[in-house]
């Protein structure tokens, strides 16, 4: 009965070659780093300051 809780497919059973596995890992790392970098740069205060400056320039 316990064996049913630990059922999983290995990467080779899913048809994932080592190259595809490396590509998945690399893409995941790039996404996480890019998301963290963009989140840091797009803080609420910076966005609001930018919006206010643009609105003043338009007037």
C-alpha positions in Angstrom: 0.0 0.0 0.0 2.8 2.4 0.8 4.3 1.9 -2.7 1.4 3.8 -4.3 2.4 7.0 -2.5 5.9 6.9 -3.9 4.9 6.3 -7.5 6.8 8.5 -10.0 8.2 8.4 -13.5 11.8 8.8 -14.2 13.1 11.3 -16.7 14.0 8.5 -19.1 10.5 7.0 -18.8 9.1 10.4 -19.8 11.4 10.5 -22.8 13.6 13.4 -21.6 17.1 13.2 -22.8 20.0 14.8 -20.7 20.1 17.7 -23.2 16.4 18.4 -22.7 16.8 18.2 -19.0 19.7 20.6 -19.1 17.6 23.0 -21.2 14.7 22.8 -18.8 17.0 23.6 -15.8 18.8 26.4 -17.7 15.5 28.0 -18.7 14.1 27.8 -15.2 17.2 29.5 -13.8 17.1 32.2 -16.4 13.4 32.8 -15.7 13.9 33.0 -12.0 16.9 35.4 -12.2 15.1 37.6 -14.8 11.9 37.7 -12.7 13.9 38.7 -9.6 15.8 41.4 -11.5 12.7 42.9 -13.1 10.8 42.8 -9.8 13.5 44.7 -8.1 13.7 47.3 -10.9 9.9 47.8 -11.1 9.2 48.8 -7.5 5.9 50.6 -6.9 7.6 54.0 -6.1 9.7 54.0 -9.2 6.7 53.2 -11.3 4.6 56.0 -9.7 7.4 58.5 -10.0 7.8 57.6 -13.7 4.1 57.9 -14.3 3.9 61.3 -12.6 6.9 62.7 -14.6 5.4 61.5 -17.9 2.0 63.1 -17.0 3.7 66.4 -16.2 5.6 66.4 -19.4 2.4 65.8 -21.4 0.8 68.9 -19.8 
